[in-house]
C-alpha cells in the first residue's frame, strides 16, 4: 500500500508537470491571418436559371443563381486562450467566388459583364486545442454570426440596344455558422478544413422599379450559400 501511494504521488506530480508545460505553450492572445480557398456546395455550386422582366419594355433579362466555382479567402481572427486549451475568438472573412467556366463562356458570347459573388461573414466562437508537443497539435472549433452577401453588377452599359443598363444588386444579410478542425504546427502555422453555412439571401435588384424578378412564378429568388473552406493560418 505504501509503495502504491508513493507511485500514485509520483504519477500525479508527473501529470501536473506535463499539464503545466502544455498550458505554458498557449499564448493568451493569438492574432491570426488566414489564406485559403472555398469550395461551393449545394445550390450555390449547381445553380438555377432566372429571368428578369425589364419595365416598361418587358424585355427578358436572363441571369442565374449559384454556378459558383472554387474561390479564394482572406481572414483575420483574434483569439483569447485560456490555460486549459479553450479559446474564444472573433473572426472576419472575405470570400470571393467567380461563376463557373461554362456560365462565363455564355456571358462572353453576348459581351455581357460577368458578376462575381462576395461573402463577408463576421463570427464569434470557441475552439479547443491540444498540443501533443511543441511541434504538433490538433484543434476543433465552432462559431456563429452574420454574413453579408453581394452579387456584383452584371449586364451591359446603357445604350440604345440596352437602355435599361446593368443590374446592381442589394447587399443581403443572414445568420451564418461554421465548424472546423485541423492541425497546429509549432504554434505558428495551422491547416484547417471548415464548413461554412452562410445563410439564405434574397437576390434583389437595387432599382426594383426597373427590374421585376420572375423565378418559377414567384417574385423573389433565394441564394443558398454553403461551402467548404481550406484555411492556412499564420499565428502571431
N, C-alpha and C positions, 0 to 999 in steps of 0.2 A: 504493500500500500504506500509505503514511504517512497519507494522508487517510482511508483506511478505518479504520485503528487509532484515529485521533482521533474519527471518527464513532462507532465502536463504544464508545469510552470515554465519550463524551457520553451515548449511549443507555443505557449501564449506570448512569451517575450519575442520569439522569432516572428510570429504572425504580426504582432504590433509593430515591430521594426519594419517589416516588409510593407505593411499598410501605410505607415508614416512616410516611408521613402516614396511609395507610389503617389501619395497625396501631394508630396512636395513637387512632383513632376508637373502638376497642373498650375498654370498661371491663372491668377484671379481674373484678370482681364484679357480677353482674346479678341483681337481685331482681325478679320479675315476678308481677303479679296478672292472672289470666285471667277473662274473662267470655265466655260463648258459648252455643251451642245444640248439641244432639245429635240425630242422625237415625238411629234404629234400622234395621238391615237384616237380611235373612235371617229365621230363625225368631223372633228377638226382635221383629221387626216383624209377621210374618204370623200367628204364634200357632198353638197347638194346644189343643184342649179336653181337660180332665181330669175325673176323677170320684174323689172321696174316699169311702171307706166308713167310716162313723162307728160305733165299737164302744160298747156292745154291741148297740145297736139296729139296726145295719147300715143306717142311714139314708144315702142317697146325698147327697153334698155336692159340687156342681159348682164347678169353678174353671177356670183357664186358664193356659197358658204363653204368654209373649210378648204379642202385641197391644199393644206399647208404641208410644206416639206421640212426636212431636217434643218434646224436653225441654230442660232448662237445665243449665248447667255453671258451676261456680266452681272456679278452680285457683290454686295457688301454686307457684312454682318459684324455685330458687336455681341460678345458673349461674356456674361459674368459667371465664373465657375466656382462651385463650392468644393470643399476638400473631399467630399465623398464621390466625386466624379460626375455629379449632376450639374448641368449648366442651364441658365436661362438666356435666351437670345432675342434680338430684334434683327430683322433681315429685310433687305430690299433687293429685287432683281429687275433687270431689263432684259426681256426675251424677245428676240426678233425671228420671224419666220416668213419666208417668201412663199409664193404659190409654187406648186409642183411643176415640173418641166412641161408636161402635156398642156396644162392650162396656160402657162406662159407663152407657149407657141401659138395658141389660139388668140391671145391678146396681140402678139406680134403681127399676125396675119392681117389684122384690121387696124394696125397702128394705134392701138388703144393703150393708154397709160396703165401699167400693172400696179395693183395695190399690194401692200405688204401688211403683215399682222404684227402689232406690238402689244406685249403684255408687261405690266409693271405691278407685280404683287408685293405688298408690304405685309410681313408676318411677324408674329411673336410666337415663341415656343420654348420647348425644353429638349435637352439631349442628355444622353448618358454615355460616358466614355470610360473604357477600361484599358489601361496600358499594361501589356504583358512585360514590356521592358521599355527603356527609353526609346529604342529604335522602332517599336511596333505597338500599335493599339487598335481597338475597334470602337465604333460608335453607332448609336441609333438615335433618331430624332423625330419629332413631330411638331408641326406648327399650324397656325390658322391666322386669318386676317382678311384683307380686302385686295382684290385685283382690279386694276384699271386696264381696260381693253380698248384698242384703237385699230380700226382698219383704215389704212391711209387712202388718199384720194385716187380715184380711178376715172377713166373716160377720156374725153377729148377736150382740147381748148375750145372755147366758144368761137363759133364761126357760122357762116351761112349754112353749112351742112349740119352743124351741131349747135344750134342756137342756145340750147339749154346748158351747155358747158359740162364740166366734170362733176362728179358726185363727191362731196365731202361727207364724212360720217361723224356722228356724235361720239364722244368719249363715254364708254359704258363702265359701270362699277358692279361688282358682285362679290359675295363671300368666296373665300379661297382657303385651301388647306394643302399641306404637303406632309409626306412621310419619307424617311430616307435611312440608309445605312451605308457604312463604308469602313475604310481603314485610315489610320493615322500613322504617319511616318516621322519619327524624330521630333515630334511636337511642332513641326513647321509645315508639313505638307499633308493634305488629306485628299482622298479619292472616294467619291460617293455616288450612289445611284439613288434617285429620288423620283417619287411620283407626285406630280402637281395637278390638283383638281382646281382649276381656275374659274369655275363658275359658268353660268349661262348668261349670255349677253345679247341684248336686242340690237340687231343691225339696223340702224335708223339713219337716213339721210339728214344732214344738218338743216337743209332747206326743204322741209316737208311739204311746202306749198307747190314746189316744182316737181317733186317726185312722190309717187304713191307706190308703196311696195305691195306686190302681189305674190304670195307664197302659198301654193296649194289652196287658194281661195281665202286665205287668212291675211289680215292686214299687218302682219309682223313676221319677222324671221329671227330665230334664236341661234346664236353661235355657241355651241357647247365646246368649251376649251379644256382639254385634258392632254397631258404629255408626260413622258418620262424624261428625266434630266440626268446627264452625266456631268458632275461638277468637280473640278480640280481647284482645291483651296490652298491659298498661301497665307499662313498664320503668323501674326506679328505680336 
